Amino acid sequence: MDIIKGRVWIFQDNVDTDQILPGYAMAEPFNELGKYAMKGSEKVDFAKRVRVGDIIVAGKNFGCGSSREQAPVALKEAGVGSVIAASFARIFRRNAINIGMPVLEVDLREHFNEGDTISVDIAKGLIFKDNTTFYAAPLSKNALATLEAGGLIERVRKELGVEKRW
């Protein structure tokens, strides 16, 4: 996997899926969900300001609430390169990996400021800022294989030798 480099966006504990993607946006096509990313949070302009590769650094229980798959899709469509959190709601973490959104678990909020530029090596679980290296809980081989394929559907297609038809 490539190194992800981007600006840091800080979020606190218990960011729920309604904050990540408000319910009113649920009927939008998947490729339009990025316009609504984080609209329910205190950073309502996130979708307009985020740049491709930017990294969310959050607290505990990121992605709690409903199990909507569209929440990580909205972040990915907005250009978010990775989410690093102290912990994730289990279903959000699984949905993120299944759609090819890299996630790592470690609490780094006290080490970064909003707007800092960091680099993330998902495969090794390493985060770099200036001359400092931070260590995250490593992802399983299965999770890494799914991320490297671009998500679960793409991984299954590749393993079955099926080409995308649409």
C-alpha positions as CSV (number, residue, x, y, z in Angstrom):
1,M,0.0,0.0,0.0
2,D,1.1,3.5,-0.7
3,I,2.0,6.0,2.0
4,I,-1.0,8.4,2.7
5,K,0.0,12.0,3.3
6,G,-2.4,14.7,4.2
7,R,-3.6,17.4,6.6
8,V,-5.0,16.5,10.0
9,W,-8.7,17.0,10.9
10,I,-9.3,16.6,14.7
11,F,-12.5,15.2,16.0
12,Q,-13.3,14.2,19.6
13,D,-15.0,11.1,21.1
14,N,-18.3,9.5,20.0
15,V,-18.6,10.9,16.5
16,D,-21.6,9.1,15.3
17,T,-22.7,8.2,11.8
18,D,-25.4,10.9,11.8
19,Q,-22.6,13.4,12.2
20,I,-20.5,11.7,9.5
21,L,-23.4,11.6,7.1
22,P,-26.8,13.1,8.1
23,G,-29.9,11.1,7.5
24,Y,-31.2,13.5,4.9
25,A,-28.3,12.6,2.5
26,M,-29.0,8.8,2.7
27,A,-30.9,8.8,-0.6
28,E,-28.1,10.4,-2.6
29,P,-26.1,8.3,-5.0
30,F,-22.9,6.9,-3.5
31,N,-20.7,9.1,-5.7
32,E,-22.5,12.2,-4.4
33,L,-22.1,11.4,-0.7
34,G,-18.8,13.2,-0.3
35,K,-20.6,16.5,-0.5
36,Y,-22.3,15.7,2.8
37,A,-19.4,14.3,4.7
38,M,-19.3,15.6,8.3
39,K,-22.2,17.9,7.7
40,G,-23.7,16.8,11.1
41,S,-20.6,17.6,13.0
42,E,-19.2,20.9,14.4
43,K,-17.2,21.2,11.1
44,V,-20.2,21.6,8.7
45,D,-17.9,23.0,6.0
46,F,-15.6,19.9,6.1
47,A,-16.7,18.6,2.7
48,K,-15.9,21.9,1.0
49,R,-12.5,22.3,2.7
50,V,-11.2,18.7,2.8
51,R,-8.4,17.8,0.3
52,V,-7.7,14.5,-1.2
53,G,-5.5,12.5,1.2
54,D,-6.5,14.4,4.3
55,I,-6.6,12.4,7.5
56,I,-9.2,12.4,10.3
57,V,-7.7,11.9,13.8
58,A,-10.4,11.2,16.3
59,G,-11.1,9.9,19.8
60,K,-13.0,6.9,21.1
61,N,-15.9,5.2,19.4
62,F,-15.6,6.9,16.0
63,G,-18.6,5.8,13.8
64,C,-20.9,4.9,16.6
65,G,-24.7,5.0,16.0
66,S,-26.4,3.4,13.1
67,S,-24.7,0.8,11.0
68,R,-25.1,2.7,7.7
69,E,-22.4,1.7,5.1
70,Q,-22.8,5.2,3.6
71,A,-20.9,6.9,6.4
72,P,-17.4,5.6,5.4
73,V,-18.4,5.9,1.8
74,A,-19.1,9.7,2.3
75,L,-15.6,10.1,3.8
76,K,-13.9,8.2,1.0
77,E,-15.9,10.1,-1.6
78,A,-14.9,13.4,0.0
79,G,-11.3,12.5,-0.4
80,V,-10.3,11.4,3.1
81,G,-7.2,9.2,2.9
82,S,-7.5,7.6,6.3
83,V,-9.2,7.7,9.7
84,I,-7.1,7.3,12.8
85,A,-9.0,7.0,16.0
86,A,-8.6,5.9,19.6
87,S,-11.3,3.3,18.9
88,F,-14.0,2.6,16.3
89,A,-17.5,1.3,16.5
90,R,-17.1,-2.3,15.3
91,I,-19.5,-2.1,12.4
92,F,-18.1,1.3,11.2
93,R,-14.6,-0.2,11.2
94,R,-15.7,-3.2,9.2
95,N,-17.7,-1.1,6.8
96,A,-14.7,1.2,6.2
97,I,-12.4,-1.7,5.4
98,N,-15.0,-3.3,3.2
99,I,-15.3,-0.2,1.1
100,G,-11.5,0.3,1.0
101,M,-11.2,3.1,3.6
102,P,-8.0,2.7,5.6
103,V,-8.4,2.9,9.4
104,L,-6.0,2.7,12.3
105,E,-6.5,2.5,16.0
106,V,-4.4,4.8,18.3
107,D,-5.2,8.0,20.1
108,L,-3.0,10.8,18.7
109,R,-5.1,13.9,19.3
110,E,-2.7,15.3,21.9
111,H,0.2,15.0,19.5
112,F,-1.3,16.8,16.5
113,N,-3.0,20.1,15.7
114,E,-5.6,20.6,13.2
115,G,-3.9,21.3,9.8
116,D,-0.7,19.5,10.6
117,T,0.7,17.4,7.8
118,I,1.3,13.8,8.6
119,S,2.1,10.6,6.7
120,V,0.5,7.2,7.3
121,D,1.9,3.7,6.4
122,I,-1.2,1.6,6.8
123,A,0.5,-1.7,6.0
124,K,3.0,-1.1,8.9
125,G,0.7,0.8,11.2
126,L,3.1,3.7,11.3
127,I,2.2,7.5,11.5
128,F,4.9,10.1,10.8
129,K,5.0,13.8,11.8
130,D,8.3,15.6,11.3
131,N,10.9,13.4,12.9
132,T,8.6,11.5,15.1
133,T,7.0,8.0,14.5
134,F,3.8,6.8,16.2
135,Y,2.7,3.2,16.3
136,A,-0.9,2.0,15.7
137,A,-2.4,-1.4,16.3
138,P,-1.6,-3.4,13.2
139,L,-4.3,-4.5,10.8
140,S,-4.8,-8.2,10.2
141,K,-3.6,-9.7,6.9
142,N,-7.2,-10.2,5.9
143,A,-8.0,-6.5,6.4
144,L,-4.8,-5.4,4.6
145,A,-5.7,-7.7,1.7
146,T,-9.2,-6.2,1.5
147,L,-7.8,-2.6,1.6
148,E,-5.1,-3.4,-1.0
149,A,-7.8,-4.7,-3.4
150,G,-9.8,-1.5,-3.0
151,G,-12.5,-3.1,-0.9
152,L,-14.3,-6.3,-0.3
153,I,-16.2,-6.4,-3.6
154,E,-13.1,-5.8,-5.6
155,R,-11.2,-8.4,-3.6
156,V,-13.8,-11.0,-4.3
157,R,-13.9,-10.1,-8.0
158,K,-10.1,-10.5,-8.2
159,E,-10.1,-13.8,-6.3
160,L,-12.9,-15.1,-8.6
161,G,-11.4,-13.7,-11.7
162,V,-14.6,-11.8,-12.5
163,E,-14.4,-8.5,-14.4
164,K,-16.4,-5.5,-13.5
165,R,-19.4,-5.3,-15.8
166,W,-20.8,-1.8,-15.0
